[in-house]
Amino acid sequence: MSENVQTAMFEILKKIQGDVAAFRGAADKRFEQVDSRLERVETLVRKQRRDGAAMLVMMRSAAGDFESGLQP
C-alpha cells in the first residue's frame, strides 16, 4: 500500500511541476509581449517629443520674423 501511495505522490508532484513550467512559459511569453508594446510606446513618445520641440523652434522662428518685420 505504501508503494502505491509513494507512486501516486510522485505522479502528482510531476504533474504539479509540469503545470508550473507551463505557467512560467506562458508568463514569459506574456511579459515579452508587454515589453514589446512598451518599447513601441516609448519610441512613439520620443518621436512626439522631438516633433513638439521642432514645432516650438519653428513657431519661435516665425514669431521672430514677424517681430523683426514690424520694427522700423
PyMOL commands that set and color helices and strands:
alter all, ss='L'
color gray80, all
select helices_A, chain A and resi 2-70
alter helices_A, ss='H'
color red, helices_A
deselect
rebuild
show_as cartoon
